[in-house]
C-alpha cells in the first residue's frame, strides 16, 4: 500500500506541474515561436510544427523527471 501512495503522490505532482505549465504557457510569447519552429501559411490553410519547442520541453521534462526519480529512490 505504501508504494501505491508514492505513485499517487508522483502522479499528483506531475498533474500540478503540467497544470501550472499550461496556465503560464499563454503568457510566454516566445513558446512556439523559437528559431527552428516550422510555420507555413498557404492561401486557405496554416501549418505549424514547433520542432525546437518540442525538443526544449522534452529536455526540460527529462531533467525534471530524472531529479524526481532520484529523490524518490533514496
PyMOL Python script that loads the backbone (N, CA, C, O; Angstrom):
from pymol import cmd

cmd.read_pdbstr("""\
ATOM      1  N   UNK A   1       0.823  -1.203   0.000  1.00  0.00           N
ATOM      2  CA  UNK A   1       0.000   0.000   0.000  1.00  0.00           C
ATOM      3  C   UNK A   1       0.864   1.264   0.000  1.00  0.00           C
ATOM      4  O   UNK A   1       0.472   2.292  -0.552  1.00  0.00           O
ATOM      5  N   UNK A   2       2.037   1.179   0.621  1.00  0.00           N
ATOM      6  CA  UNK A   2       2.899   2.341   0.695  1.00  0.00           C
ATOM      7  C   UNK A   2       3.359   2.766  -0.708  1.00  0.00           C
ATOM      8  O   UNK A   2       3.460   3.957  -1.003  1.00  0.00           O
ATOM      9  N   UNK A   3       3.635   1.780  -1.561  1.00  0.00           N
ATOM     10  CA  UNK A   3       4.085   2.088  -2.915  1.00  0.00           C
ATOM     11  C   UNK A   3       2.985   2.786  -3.717  1.00  0.00           C
ATOM     12  O   UNK A   3       3.259   3.699  -4.497  1.00  0.00           O
ATOM     13  N   UNK A   4       1.744   2.350  -3.518  1.00  0.00           N
ATOM     14  CA  UNK A   4       0.629   2.979  -4.225  1.00  0.00           C
ATOM     15  C   UNK A   4       0.497   4.444  -3.807  1.00  0.00           C
ATOM     16  O   UNK A   4       0.198   5.307  -4.632  1.00  0.00           O
ATOM     17  N   UNK A   5       0.721   4.716  -2.526  1.00  0.00           N
ATOM     18  CA  UNK A   5       0.676   6.097  -2.041  1.00  0.00           C
ATOM     19  C   UNK A   5       1.730   6.963  -2.709  1.00  0.00           C
ATOM     20  O   UNK A   5       1.450   8.095  -3.105  1.00  0.00           O
ATOM     21  N   UNK A   6       2.953   6.430  -2.835  1.00  0.00           N
ATOM     22  CA  UNK A   6       4.015   7.182  -3.501  1.00  0.00           C
ATOM     23  C   UNK A   6       3.685   7.424  -4.974  1.00  0.00           C
ATOM     24  O   UNK A   6       3.925   8.510  -5.501  1.00  0.00           O
ATOM     25  N   UNK A   7       3.138   6.411  -5.626  1.00  0.00           N
ATOM     26  CA  UNK A   7       2.777   6.565  -7.036  1.00  0.00           C
ATOM     27  C   UNK A   7       1.708   7.636  -7.198  1.00  0.00           C
ATOM     28  O   UNK A   7       1.787   8.453  -8.115  1.00  0.00           O
ATOM     29  N   UNK A   8       0.711   7.643  -6.320  1.00  0.00           N
ATOM     30  CA  UNK A   8      -0.338   8.659  -6.397  1.00  0.00           C
ATOM     31  C   UNK A   8       0.210  10.061  -6.135  1.00  0.00           C
ATOM     32  O   UNK A   8      -0.227  11.026  -6.763  1.00  0.00           O
ATOM     33  N   UNK A   9       1.158  10.175  -5.219  1.00  0.00           N
ATOM     34  CA  UNK A   9       1.781  11.479  -4.950  1.00  0.00           C
ATOM     35  C   UNK A   9       2.544  11.959  -6.177  1.00  0.00           C
ATOM     36  O   UNK A   9       2.469  13.136  -6.529  1.00  0.00           O
ATOM     37  N   UNK A  10       3.274  11.067  -6.829  1.00  0.00           N
ATOM     38  CA  UNK A  10       4.037  11.435  -8.025  1.00  0.00           C
ATOM     39  C   UNK A  10       3.094  11.854  -9.148  1.00  0.00           C
ATOM     40  O   UNK A  10       3.329  12.858  -9.820  1.00  0.00           O
ATOM     41  N   UNK A  11       2.027  11.084  -9.350  1.00  0.00           N
ATOM     42  CA  UNK A  11       1.061  11.432 -10.396  1.00  0.00           C
ATOM     43  C   UNK A  11       0.419  12.786 -10.101  1.00  0.00           C
ATOM     44  O   UNK A  11       0.226  13.591 -11.013  1.00  0.00           O
ATOM     45  N   UNK A  12       0.092  13.040  -8.852  1.00  0.00           N
ATOM     46  CA  UNK A  12      -0.484  14.328  -8.471  1.00  0.00           C
ATOM     47  C   UNK A  12       0.483  15.477  -8.701  1.00  0.00           C
ATOM     48  O   UNK A  12       0.088  16.537  -9.186  1.00  0.00           O
ATOM     49  N   UNK A  13       1.756  15.270  -8.354  1.00  0.00           N
ATOM     50  CA  UNK A  13       2.756  16.318  -8.559  1.00  0.00           C
ATOM     51  C   UNK A  13       2.940  16.613 -10.043  1.00  0.00           C
ATOM     52  O   UNK A  13       3.058  17.773 -10.440  1.00  0.00           O
ATOM     53  N   UNK A  14       2.964  15.575 -10.854  1.00  0.00           N
ATOM     54  CA  UNK A  14       3.109  15.770 -12.296  1.00  0.00           C
ATOM     55  C   UNK A  14       1.898  16.509 -12.855  1.00  0.00           C
ATOM     56  O   UNK A  14       2.042  17.375 -13.717  1.00  0.00           O
ATOM     57  N   UNK A  15       0.717  16.174 -12.370  1.00  0.00           N
ATOM     58  CA  UNK A  15      -0.500  16.844 -12.828  1.00  0.00           C
ATOM     59  C   UNK A  15      -0.488  18.323 -12.451  1.00  0.00           C
ATOM     60  O   UNK A  15      -0.864  19.172 -13.259  1.00  0.00           O
ATOM     61  N   UNK A  16      -0.060  18.635 -11.233  1.00  0.00           N
ATOM     62  CA  UNK A  16       0.012  20.035 -10.794  1.00  0.00           C
ATOM     63  C   UNK A  16       1.033  20.798 -11.627  1.00  0.00           C
ATOM     64  O   UNK A  16       0.766  21.920 -12.057  1.00  0.00           O
ATOM     65  N   UNK A  17       2.189  20.207 -11.858  1.00  0.00           N
ATOM     66  CA  UNK A  17       3.224  20.867 -12.661  1.00  0.00           C
ATOM     67  C   UNK A  17       2.726  21.109 -14.079  1.00  0.00           C
ATOM     68  O   UNK A  17       2.950  22.182 -14.639  1.00  0.00           O
ATOM     69  N   UNK A  18       2.055  20.123 -14.664  1.00  0.00           N
ATOM     70  CA  UNK A  18       1.515  20.289 -16.019  1.00  0.00           C
ATOM     71  C   UNK A  18       0.453  21.386 -16.040  1.00  0.00           C
ATOM     72  O   UNK A  18       0.402  22.174 -16.985  1.00  0.00           O
ATOM     73  N   UNK A  19      -0.388  21.449 -15.020  1.00  0.00           N
ATOM     74  CA  UNK A  19      -1.415  22.482 -14.950  1.00  0.00           C
ATOM     75  C   UNK A  19      -0.821  23.873 -14.859  1.00  0.00           C
ATOM     76  O   UNK A  19      -1.275  24.790 -15.543  1.00  0.00           O
ATOM     77  N   UNK A  20       0.187  24.036 -14.022  1.00  0.00           N
ATOM     78  CA  UNK A  20       0.857  25.336 -13.896  1.00  0.00           C
ATOM     79  C   UNK A  20       1.528  25.703 -15.215  1.00  0.00           C
ATOM     80  O   UNK A  20       1.489  26.858 -15.641  1.00  0.00           O
ATOM     81  N   UNK A  21       2.142  24.714 -15.857  1.00  0.00           N
ATOM     82  CA  UNK A  21       2.786  24.967 -17.149  1.00  0.00           C
ATOM     83  C   UNK A  21       1.779  25.484 -18.172  1.00  0.00           C
ATOM     84  O   UNK A  21       2.050  26.460 -18.872  1.00  0.00           O
ATOM     85  N   UNK A  22       0.612  24.833 -18.260  1.00  0.00           N
ATOM     86  CA  UNK A  22      -0.384  25.255 -19.237  1.00  0.00           C
ATOM     87  C   UNK A  22      -0.987  26.614 -18.883  1.00  0.00           C
ATOM     88  O   UNK A  22      -1.352  27.374 -19.780  1.00  0.00           O
ATOM     89  N   UNK A  23      -1.098  26.930 -17.607  1.00  0.00           N
ATOM     90  CA  UNK A  23      -1.595  28.249 -17.214  1.00  0.00           C
ATOM     91  C   UNK A  23      -0.614  29.349 -17.602  1.00  0.00           C
ATOM     92  O   UNK A  23      -1.020  30.423 -18.046  1.00  0.00           O
ATOM     93  N   UNK A  24       0.674  29.077 -17.433  1.00  0.00           N
ATOM     94  CA  UNK A  24       1.686  30.090 -17.713  1.00  0.00           C
ATOM     95  C   UNK A  24       2.128  30.105 -19.168  1.00  0.00           C
ATOM     96  O   UNK A  24       2.753  31.072 -19.603  1.00  0.00           O
ATOM     97  N   UNK A  25       1.822  29.065 -19.932  1.00  0.00           N
ATOM     98  CA  UNK A  25       2.281  28.978 -21.322  1.00  0.00           C
ATOM     99  C   UNK A  25       1.702  30.095 -22.184  1.00  0.00           C
ATOM    100  O   UNK A  25       2.355  30.541 -23.128  1.00  0.00           O
ATOM    101  N   UNK A  26       0.513  30.544 -21.886  1.00  0.00           N
ATOM    102  CA  UNK A  26      -0.084  31.628 -22.657  1.00  0.00           C
ATOM    103  C   UNK A  26       0.625  32.953 -22.457  1.00  0.00           C
ATOM    104  O   UNK A  26       0.565  33.827 -23.322  1.00  0.00           O
ATOM    105  N   UNK A  27       1.284  33.109 -21.344  1.00  0.00           N
ATOM    106  CA  UNK A  27       1.992  34.357 -21.048  1.00  0.00           C
ATOM    107  C   UNK A  27       3.394  34.382 -21.645  1.00  0.00           C
ATOM    108  O   UNK A  27       4.024  35.437 -21.715  1.00  0.00           O
ATOM    109  N   UNK A  28       3.877  33.232 -22.070  1.00  0.00           N
ATOM    110  CA  UNK A  28       5.218  33.137 -22.640  1.00  0.00           C
ATOM    111  C   UNK A  28       5.071  33.207 -24.157  1.00  0.00           C
ATOM    112  O   UNK A  28       4.780  32.202 -24.806  1.00  0.00           O
ATOM    113  N   UNK A  29       5.272  34.389 -24.712  1.00  0.00           N
ATOM    114  CA  UNK A  29       5.007  34.593 -26.137  1.00  0.00           C
ATOM    115  C   UNK A  29       6.031  33.903 -27.031  1.00  0.00           C
ATOM    116  O   UNK A  29       5.728  33.612 -28.188  1.00  0.00           O
ATOM    117  N   UNK A  30       7.232  33.634 -26.530  1.00  0.00           N
ATOM    118  CA  UNK A  30       8.251  33.009 -27.359  1.00  0.00           C
ATOM    119  C   UNK A  30       8.059  31.502 -27.483  1.00  0.00           C
ATOM    120  O   UNK A  30       8.679  30.868 -28.337  1.00  0.00           O
ATOM    121  N   UNK A  31       7.205  30.919 -26.638  1.00  0.00           N
ATOM    122  CA  UNK A  31       6.963  29.482 -26.697  1.00  0.00           C
ATOM    123  C   UNK A  31       6.169  29.162 -27.960  1.00  0.00           C
ATOM    124  O   UNK A  31       5.035  29.616 -28.113  1.00  0.00           O
ATOM    125  N   UNK A  32       6.751  28.398 -28.849  1.00  0.00           N
ATOM    126  CA  UNK A  32       6.126  28.098 -30.131  1.00  0.00           C
ATOM    127  C   UNK A  32       6.605  29.000 -31.249  1.00  0.00           C
ATOM    128  O   UNK A  32       6.242  28.806 -32.409  1.00  0.00           O
ATOM    129  N   UNK A  33       7.417  29.985 -30.904  1.00  0.00           N
ATOM    130  CA  UNK A  33       7.958  30.911 -31.908  1.00  0.00           C
ATOM    131  C   UNK A  33       9.478  30.954 -31.864  1.00  0.00           C
ATOM    132  O   UNK A  33      10.079  31.971 -32.209  1.00  0.00           O
ATOM    133  N   UNK A  34      10.097  29.871 -31.449  1.00  0.00           N
ATOM    134  CA  UNK A  34      11.550  29.813 -31.386  1.00  0.00           C
ATOM    135  C   UNK A  34      12.136  29.624 -32.782  1.00  0.00           C
ATOM    136  O   UNK A  34      11.456  29.116 -33.674  1.00  0.00           O
ATOM    137  N   UNK A  35      13.404  30.032 -32.981  1.00  0.00           N
ATOM    138  CA  UNK A  35      14.041  29.747 -34.271  1.00  0.00           C
ATOM    139  C   UNK A  35      14.104  28.227 -34.470  1.00  0.00           C
ATOM    140  O   UNK A  35      14.534  27.499 -33.575  1.00  0.00           O
ATOM    141  N   UNK A  36      13.689  27.766 -35.609  1.00  0.00           N
ATOM    142  CA  UNK A  36      13.654  26.333 -35.874  1.00  0.00           C
ATOM    143  C   UNK A  36      12.249  25.763 -35.834  1.00  0.00           C
ATOM    144  O   UNK A  36      12.024  24.643 -36.293  1.00  0.00           O
ATOM    145  N   UNK A  37      11.300  26.512 -35.294  1.00  0.00           N
ATOM    146  CA  UNK A  37       9.898  26.098 -35.340  1.00  0.00           C
ATOM    147  C   UNK A  37       9.384  26.341 -36.760  1.00  0.00           C
ATOM    148  O   UNK A  37       9.680  27.369 -37.369  1.00  0.00           O
ATOM    149  N   UNK A  38       8.620  25.396 -37.271  1.00  0.00           N
ATOM    150  CA  UNK A  38       8.177  25.450 -38.660  1.00  0.00           C
ATOM    151  C   UNK A  38       6.767  26.042 -38.726  1.00  0.00           C
ATOM    152  O   UNK A  38       5.836  25.534 -38.101  1.00  0.00           O
ATOM    153  N   UNK A  39       6.631  27.120 -39.493  1.00  0.00           N
ATOM    154  CA  UNK A  39       5.330  27.760 -39.723  1.00  0.00           C
ATOM    155  C   UNK A  39       5.187  27.995 -41.228  1.00  0.00           C
ATOM    156  O   UNK A  39       5.984  28.712 -41.834  1.00  0.00           O
ATOM    157  N   UNK A  40       4.170  27.387 -41.816  1.00  0.00           N
ATOM    158  CA  UNK A  40       3.915  27.548 -43.246  1.00  0.00           C
ATOM    159  C   UNK A  40       2.482  28.045 -43.413  1.00  0.00           C
ATOM    160  O   UNK A  40       1.540  27.442 -42.897  1.00  0.00           O
ATOM    161  N   UNK A  41       2.330  29.148 -44.138  1.00  0.00           N
ATOM    162  CA  UNK A  41       0.997  29.706 -44.388  1.00  0.00           C
ATOM    163  C   UNK A  41       0.681  29.587 -45.873  1.00  0.00           C
ATOM    164  O   UNK A  41       1.431  30.058 -46.728  1.00  0.00           O
ATOM    165  N   UNK A  42      -0.437  28.951 -46.153  1.00  0.00           N
ATOM    166  CA  UNK A  42      -0.919  28.854 -47.530  1.00  0.00           C
ATOM    167  C   UNK A  42      -2.034  29.854 -47.754  1.00  0.00           C
ATOM    168  O   UNK A  42      -2.268  30.748 -46.941  1.00  0.00           O
ATOM    169  N   UNK A  43      -2.716  29.683 -48.874  1.00  0.00           N
ATOM    170  CA  UNK A  43      -3.805  30.596 -49.194  1.00  0.00           C
ATOM    171  C   UNK A  43      -4.969  30.433 -48.225  1.00  0.00           C
ATOM    172  O   UNK A  43      -5.494  31.421 -47.710  1.00  0.00           O
ATOM    173  N   UNK A  44      -5.372  29.192 -47.975  1.00  0.00           N
ATOM    174  CA  UNK A  44      -6.514  28.925 -47.100  1.00  0.00           C
ATOM    175  C   UNK A  44      -6.159  28.017 -45.929  1.00  0.00           C
ATOM    176  O   UNK A  44      -7.056  27.457 -45.299  1.00  0.00           O
ATOM    177  N   UNK A  45      -4.895  27.861 -45.628  1.00  0.00           N
ATOM    178  CA  UNK A  45      -4.503  26.944 -44.562  1.00  0.00           C
ATOM    179  C   UNK A  45      -3.222  27.427 -43.886  1.00  0.00           C
ATOM    180  O   UNK A  45      -2.472  28.235 -44.434  1.00  0.00           O
ATOM    181  N   UNK A  46      -2.999  26.914 -42.694  1.00  0.00           N
ATOM    182  CA  UNK A  46      -1.792  27.221 -41.926  1.00  0.00           C
ATOM    183  C   UNK A  46      -1.279  25.922 -41.333  1.00  0.00           C
ATOM    184  O   UNK A  46      -2.047  25.153 -40.757  1.00  0.00           O
ATOM    185  N   UNK A  47       0.020  25.674 -41.471  1.00  0.00           N
ATOM    186  CA  UNK A  47       0.654  24.505 -40.870  1.00  0.00           C
ATOM    187  C   UNK A  47       1.709  24.998 -39.898  1.00  0.00           C
ATOM    188  O   UNK A  47       2.555  25.817 -40.256  1.00  0.00           O
ATOM    189  N   UNK A  48       1.662  24.507 -38.683  1.00  0.00           N
ATOM    190  CA  UNK A  48       2.618  24.917 -37.658  1.00  0.00           C
ATOM    191  C   UNK A  48       3.132  23.685 -36.939  1.00  0.00           C
ATOM    192  O   UNK A  48       2.348  22.889 -36.422  1.00  0.00           O
ATOM    193  N   UNK A  49       4.454  23.524 -36.904  1.00  0.00           N
ATOM    194  CA  UNK A  49       5.068  22.432 -36.156  1.00  0.00           C
ATOM    195  C   UNK A  49       6.207  23.012 -35.329  1.00  0.00           C
ATOM    196  O   UNK A  49       7.267  23.320 -35.875  1.00  0.00           O
ATOM    197  N   UNK A  50       6.009  23.168 -34.021  1.00  0.00           N
ATOM    198  CA  UNK A  50       7.027  23.779 -33.158  1.00  0.00           C
ATOM    199  C   UNK A  50       8.131  22.782 -32.793  1.00  0.00           C
ATOM    200  O   UNK A  50       8.173  22.288 -31.666  1.00  0.00           O
ATOM    201  N   UNK A  51       9.014  22.489 -33.733  1.00  0.00           N
ATOM    202  CA  UNK A  51      10.046  21.470 -33.569  1.00  0.00           C
ATOM    203  C   UNK A  51      10.988  21.782 -32.409  1.00  0.00           C
ATOM    204  O   UNK A  51      11.185  20.938 -31.535  1.00  0.00           O
ATOM    205  N   UNK A  52      11.562  22.962 -32.390  1.00  0.00           N
ATOM    206  CA  UNK A  52      12.522  23.325 -31.336  1.00  0.00           C
ATOM    207  C   UNK A  52      11.826  23.433 -29.985  1.00  0.00           C
ATOM    208  O   UNK A  52      12.409  23.073 -28.962  1.00  0.00           O
ATOM    209  N   UNK A  53      10.602  23.917 -29.965  1.00  0.00           N
ATOM    210  CA  UNK A  53       9.842  23.992 -28.719  1.00  0.00           C
ATOM    211  C   UNK A  53       9.601  22.595 -28.160  1.00  0.00           C
ATOM    212  O   UNK A  53       9.713  22.382 -26.953  1.00  0.00           O
ATOM    213  N   UNK A  54       9.272  21.642 -29.028  1.00  0.00           N
ATOM    214  CA  UNK A  54       9.073  20.255 -28.579  1.00  0.00           C
ATOM    215  C   UNK A  54      10.355  19.680 -27.990  1.00  0.00           C
ATOM    216  O   UNK A  54      10.321  19.010 -26.958  1.00  0.00           O
ATOM    217  N   UNK A  55      11.477  19.940 -28.639  1.00  0.00           N
ATOM    218  CA  UNK A  55      12.760  19.443 -28.139  1.00  0.00           C
ATOM    219  C   UNK A  55      13.080  20.078 -26.793  1.00  0.00           C
ATOM    220  O   UNK A  55      13.524  19.387 -25.877  1.00  0.00           O
ATOM    221  N   UNK A  56      12.860  21.382 -26.660  1.00  0.00           N
ATOM    222  CA  UNK A  56      13.122  22.083 -25.402  1.00  0.00           C
ATOM    223  C   UNK A  56      12.266  21.530 -24.268  1.00  0.00           C
ATOM    224  O   UNK A  56      12.775  21.284 -23.174  1.00  0.00           O
ATOM    225  N   UNK A  57      10.983  21.334 -24.514  1.00  0.00           N
ATOM    226  CA  UNK A  57      10.088  20.787 -23.490  1.00  0.00           C
ATOM    227  C   UNK A  57      10.499  19.366 -23.135  1.00  0.00           C
ATOM    228  O   UNK A  57      10.443  18.982 -21.967  1.00  0.00           O
ATOM    229  N   UNK A  58      10.910  18.580 -24.124  1.00  0.00           N
ATOM    230  CA  UNK A  58      11.348  17.210 -23.879  1.00  0.00           C
ATOM    231  C   UNK A  58      12.578  17.174 -22.975  1.00  0.00           C
ATOM    232  O   UNK A  58      12.647  16.368 -22.047  1.00  0.00           O
ATOM    233  N   UNK A  59      13.535  18.036 -23.244  1.00  0.00           N
ATOM    234  CA  UNK A  59      14.752  18.085 -22.420  1.00  0.00           C
ATOM    235  C   UNK A  59      14.416  18.521 -20.996  1.00  0.00           C
ATOM    236  O   UNK A  59      14.909  17.930 -20.035  1.00  0.00           O
ATOM    237  N   UNK A  60      13.583  19.546 -20.853  1.00  0.00           N
ATOM    238  CA  UNK A  60      13.211  20.019 -19.517  1.00  0.00           C
ATOM    239  C   UNK A  60      12.455  18.950 -18.732  1.00  0.00           C
ATOM    240  O   UNK A  60      12.721  18.755 -17.546  1.00  0.00           O
ATOM    241  N   UNK A  61      11.517  18.255 -19.376  1.00  0.00           N
ATOM    242  CA  UNK A  61      10.782  17.188 -18.692  1.00  0.00           C
ATOM    243  C   UNK A  61      11.693  16.030 -18.317  1.00  0.00           C
ATOM    244  O   UNK A  61      11.523  15.432 -17.255  1.00  0.00           O
ATOM    245  N   UNK A  62      12.656  15.703 -19.169  1.00  0.00           N
ATOM    246  CA  UNK A  62      13.612  14.645 -18.856  1.00  0.00           C
ATOM    247  C   UNK A  62      14.418  14.995 -17.617  1.00  0.00           C
ATOM    248  O   UNK A  62      14.621  14.148 -16.748  1.00  0.00           O
ATOM    249  N   UNK A  63      14.874  16.227 -17.531  1.00  0.00           N
ATOM    250  CA  UNK A  63      15.648  16.658 -16.363  1.00  0.00           C
ATOM    251  C   UNK A  63      14.791  16.609 -15.103  1.00  0.00           C
ATOM    252  O   UNK A  63      15.227  16.091 -14.075  1.00  0.00           O
ATOM    253  N   UNK A  64      13.576  17.145 -15.176  1.00  0.00           N
ATOM    254  CA  UNK A  64      12.688  17.171 -14.004  1.00  0.00           C
ATOM    255  C   UNK A  64      12.345  15.756 -13.548  1.00  0.00           C
ATOM    256  O   UNK A  64      12.393  15.464 -12.353  1.00  0.00           O
ATOM    257  N   UNK A  65      12.004  14.880 -14.482  1.00  0.00           N
ATOM    258  CA  UNK A  65      11.638  13.514 -14.108  1.00  0.00           C
ATOM    259  C   UNK A  65      12.825  12.740 -13.547  1.00  0.00           C
ATOM    260  O   UNK A  65      12.653  11.945 -12.622  1.00  0.00           O
ATOM    261  N   UNK A  66      14.026  12.953 -14.084  1.00  0.00           N
ATOM    262  CA  UNK A  66      15.205  12.287 -13.529  1.00  0.00           C
ATOM    263  C   UNK A  66      15.492  12.758 -12.110  1.00  0.00           C
ATOM    264  O   UNK A  66      15.862  11.956 -11.253  1.00  0.00           O
ATOM    265  N   UNK A  67      15.327  14.039 -11.860  1.00  0.00           N
ATOM    266  CA  UNK A  67      15.522  14.557 -10.499  1.00  0.00           C
ATOM    267  C   UNK A  67      14.490  13.952  -9.556  1.00  0.00           C
ATOM    268  O   UNK A  67      14.825  13.547  -8.443  1.00  0.00           O
ATOM    269  N   UNK A  68      13.230  13.889  -9.998  1.00  0.00           N
ATOM    270  CA  UNK A  68      12.181  13.314  -9.150  1.00  0.00           C
ATOM    271  C   UNK A  68      12.445  11.838  -8.864  1.00  0.00           C
ATOM    272  O   UNK A  68      12.252  11.384  -7.737  1.00  0.00           O
ATOM    273  N   UNK A  69      12.881  11.091  -9.867  1.00  0.00           N
ATOM    274  CA  UNK A  69      13.166   9.670  -9.656  1.00  0.00           C
ATOM    275  C   UNK A  69      14.320   9.473  -8.683  1.00  0.00           C
ATOM    276  O   UNK A  69      14.278   8.559  -7.858  1.00  0.00           O
ATOM    277  N   UNK A  70      15.340  10.304  -8.761  1.00  0.00           N
ATOM    278  CA  UNK A  70      16.472  10.178  -7.836  1.00  0.00           C
ATOM    279  C   UNK A  70      16.069  10.528  -6.407  1.00  0.00           C
ATOM    280  O   UNK A  70      16.563   9.922  -5.456  1.00  0.00           O
ATOM    281  N   UNK A  71      15.178  11.499  -6.254  1.00  0.00           N
ATOM    282  CA  UNK A  71      14.729  11.890  -4.918  1.00  0.00           C
ATOM    283  C   UNK A  71      13.892  10.786  -4.288  1.00  0.00           C
ATOM    284  O   UNK A  71      14.056  10.480  -3.107  1.00  0.00           O
ATOM    285  N   UNK A  72      12.998  10.186  -5.065  1.00  0.00           N
ATOM    286  CA  UNK A  72      12.099   9.173  -4.513  1.00  0.00           C
ATOM    287  C   UNK A  72      12.722   7.789  -4.418  1.00  0.00           C
ATOM    288  O   UNK A  72      12.117   6.902  -3.817  1.00  0.00           O
ATOM    289  N   UNK A  73      13.903   7.565  -4.982  1.00  0.00           N
ATOM    290  CA  UNK A  73      14.553   6.252  -4.917  1.00  0.00           C
ATOM    291  C   UNK A  73      15.576   6.147  -3.796  1.00  0.00           C
ATOM    292  O   UNK A  73      16.394   5.227  -3.807  1.00  0.00           O
ATOM    293  N   UNK A  74      15.559   7.025  -2.863  1.00  0.00           N
ATOM    294  CA  UNK A  74      16.528   7.001  -1.758  1.00  0.00           C
ATOM    295  C   UNK A  74      16.529   5.724  -1.070  1.00  0.00           C
ATOM    296  O   UNK A  74      17.286   5.536  -0.117  1.00  0.00           O
TER     297      UNK A  74
END
""", "prot")
cmd.dss("prot")
cmd.show_as("cartoon", "prot")
cmd.util.cbc("prot")
cmd.orient("prot")
